[in-house]
Amino acid sequence: MSKILVNILSVPELVSSLVVMTILCVVFIVAGNKVKKADPTARPKGIVLGMEIIIKTLYDYIKNLMPQKFEKNYYPYFAMLFIYLVCSNLWGLTGFEAPTTNYSITLAMATITFCLIQLNSIKANGIFAFLKDKLIPPTNLLGMVSPLLSLSMRIFCNLLSGSFIMSLFYSATNMLSSKVIPFNFLGAAIAPVLHMYFDVFSGVIQALVFMTLSSILIAIENPD
């Protein structure tokens, strides 16, 4: 157990993921208790209002993507997936490694979606028709696996490339700033604009794309 813990702690992205999940758990527990105690006849405010806005917005979005039979069953999964991805992508703003810059994390999330896609395909067509469709011809296996690679690599590469660009930017501005004073004033002045794009805008968009593609791929396997 100690060796496993040491291996986990040696990977900063995994530590960041554990921290993000812990924070989300605490927030959801506090929000859940607030919602339970809230007066349903009174106008919501504070954290209760915030939770209602998030829940309603995500539910309406997913409802437009998936058939009615899917929306309630899969809404908790996609809502939690989106919130975790957004928080993970934005975690890089704290100065720590964003969890989604580790491929094992994005691959794990894509694997869950991949399994749900195959399960819905089996439900719709039956196990024998599913195997026939995926194995004959054998090249169909590439199409079967492609969503797993596409989903996991898309968000991983986008976040990792943004992290690389910001690292190069800080190195360049630090070198230029050191010629004037021993402080990276150029980085401090310009970096917020770049962080707004690479961390905030790109992070939210990539989380939305991941959730959207996952919901569509699951729904099309069982359209009836």
C-alpha positions in Angstrom: 0.0 0.0 0.0 2.8 2.4 0.9 4.5 1.8 -2.5 1.2 2.5 -4.3 0.8 5.7 -2.4 4.3 6.8 -3.2 3.8 6.1 -6.9 0.6 8.2 -6.9 2.2 11.1 -5.0 5.1 11.1 -7.5 2.8 12.0 -10.3 1.6 15.7 -9.8 -1.4 15.3 -12.1 -2.8 12.4 -10.1 -2.4 14.4 -6.9 -4.1 17.3 -8.5 -7.0 15.0 -9.6 -7.4 13.8 -6.0 -7.4 17.3 -4.7 -10.0 18.4 -7.3 -12.3 15.4 -6.5 -12.0 16.1 -2.8 -12.9 19.7 -3.2 -15.9 18.8 -5.4 -17.1 16.2 -2.9 -17.0 18.8 -0.1 -18.8 21.4 -2.2 -21.5 18.9 -3.3 -22.1 17.8 0.3 -22.4 21.3 1.5 -24.6 22.3 -1.4 -26.8 19.2 -0.9 -27.4 20.0 2.7 -28.2 23.6 1.8 -30.7 22.4 -0.8 -32.4 20.0 1.6 -32.8 22.8 4.2 -34.0 25.4 1.6 -37.6 26.5 1.6 -39.1 25.3 -1.7 -41.6 28.2 -1.8 -38.9 30.9 -1.3 -36.7 32.4 -4.0 -33.4 30.5 -4.0 -30.2 32.4 -3.3 -26.6 31.9 -2.7 -25.2 28.4 -3.3 -28.7 27.0 -3.8 -29.4 29.4 -6.7 -26.0 28.5 -8.1 -26.7 24.8 -8.0 -30.1 25.2 -9.6 -28.6 27.2 -12.5 -25.9 24.7 -13.1 -28.3 21.7 -12.9 -30.9 23.3 -15.1 -28.5 24.5 -17.7 -26.7 21.1 -18.0 -30.0 19.2 -18.0 -31.5 21.3 -20.8 -28.3 21.0 -22.9 -28.1 17.2 -22.5 -31.9 16.9 -23.1 -31.4 18.5 -26.6 -28.6 16.0 -27.4 -30.0 12.6 -26.3 -33.4 10.9 -26.7 -35.8 11.1 -23.7 -35.0 7.5 -22.6 -31.4 8.5 -22.1 -31.6 11.9 -20.6 -32.5 11.0 -17.0 -30.3 7.9 -16.8 -27.2 9.5 -18.2 -27.7 13.1 -16.9 -25.8 12.5 -13.6 -22.9 11.0 -15.4 -22.5 13.7 -18.0 -23.1 16.5 -15.5 -20.4 15.2 -13.2 -18.1 14.5 -16.1 -18.5 18.1 -17.3 -18.0 19.7 -13.9 -15.0 17.5 -13.2 -13.4 18.3 -16.5 -14.0 22.0 -16.2 -12.5 22.1 -12.7 -9.6 19.9 -13.8 -8.8 22.1 -16.8 -9.0 25.3 -14.7 -6.8 23.8 -12.0 -3.7 24.8 -14.0 -4.5 28.4 -13.0 -3.5 27.6 -9.4 0.1 26.9 -10.5 -0.2 23.1 -10.1 -0.5 20.6 -12.9 -3.9 20.2 -14.5 -5.1 16.6 -14.1 -6.1 16.4 -17.7 -2.5 16.9 -18.8 -2.0 13.3 -17.8 -3.1 10.9 -20.5 -4.0 8.1 -18.0 -6.8 10.4 -16.6 -8.3 11.4 -19.9 -8.0 7.7 -21.1 -9.8 6.5 -18.0 -12.7 8.9 -18.6 -12.9 8.0 -22.3 -12.9 4.3 -21.4 -16.1 4.8 -19.4 -17.8 6.4 -22.4 -16.4 3.7 -24.7 -17.9 1.0 -22.5 -21.3 2.8 -22.4 -21.2 3.0 -26.2 -20.6 -0.7 -26.6 -23.3 -1.6 -24.0 -25.9 0.4 -25.8 -24.9 -1.1 -29.1 -25.4 -4.6 -27.6 -28.8 -3.6 -26.1 -30.0 -2.3 -29.4 -28.7 -5.1 -31.7 -28.0 -8.2 -29.5 -24.7 -9.7 -28.7 -24.4 -11.8 -31.9 -25.3 -8.9 -34.2 -22.9 -6.7 -32.3 -20.0 -9.2 -32.6 -20.7 -9.7 -36.3 -20.8 -6.0 -37.0 -17.6 -5.3 -35.1 -15.6 -8.3 -36.2 -16.6 -8.8 -39.9 -14.6 -7.5 -41.6 -11.9 -7.2 -38.9 -11.1 -3.6 -40.0 -14.4 -2.6 -38.2 -12.4 -2.9 -35.0 -10.6 0.3 -35.9 -13.9 2.1 -36.1 -14.9 0.6 -32.8 -11.8 1.8 -31.0 -11.5 5.2 -32.7 -13.9 7.0 -30.3 -11.7 5.8 -27.3 -8.6 7.3 -28.9 -10.3 10.4 -30.3 -12.0 11.4 -27.0 -8.9 10.7 -24.8 -6.4 12.3 -27.1 -8.5 15.4 -28.0 -8.7 16.9 -24.5 -5.2 15.6 -23.5 -3.4 17.1 -26.4 -5.2 20.4 -26.3 -4.5 20.9 -22.6 -0.9 19.6 -22.8 -0.1 21.9 -25.8 -1.5 24.9 -23.9 0.7 24.0 -20.9 3.8 23.7 -23.2 3.1 27.0 -24.9 2.7 28.8 -21.5 6.0 27.2 -20.3 7.8 28.5 -23.3 6.2 31.9 -22.9 7.3 32.2 -19.3 10.8 31.1 -20.2 11.1 33.6 -23.1 9.7 36.5 -21.0 11.9 35.7 -18.1 14.9 35.8 -20.3 13.9 39.2 -21.8 12.9 40.6 -18.4 16.2 39.6 -16.8 18.0 42.0 -19.1 16.2 44.9 -17.3 15.4 43.7 -13.8 15.6 40.3 -12.1 11.9 39.9 -12.2 9.7 38.5 -15.0 7.5 41.6 -15.4 6.7 40.9 -19.0 5.2 37.5 -18.1 3.2 39.0 -15.3 1.8 41.7 -17.7 1.0 39.5 -20.7 0.3 36.1 -19.1 -3.3 36.8 -17.9 -4.5 37.2 -21.4 -3.0 34.0 -22.6 -4.3 32.1 -19.5 -7.8 33.4 -20.3 -7.5 31.6 -23.6 -5.4 28.5 -22.9 -6.8 27.7 -19.5 -10.3 29.3 -19.2 -11.7 29.4 -22.7 -10.0 26.3 -24.1 -10.6 24.4 -20.8 -14.3 25.0 -20.8 -14.7 24.4 -24.5 -12.8 21.1 -24.4 -14.9 19.9 -21.5 -18.1 20.8 -23.4 -16.8 19.0 -26.5 -15.9 15.9 -24.6 -19.4 15.8 -22.9 -21.1 16.5 -26.2 -19.3 13.9 -28.3 -19.7 11.3 -25.5 -23.5 11.8 -25.3 -23.9 11.7 -29.1 -21.8 8.6 -29.5 -23.8 6.8 -26.8 -27.2 7.9 -28.2 -26.6 6.9 -31.9 -25.7 3.3 -30.9 -29.3 2.8 -29.6 -31.5 5.3 -31.5 -34.8 3.4 -31.0 
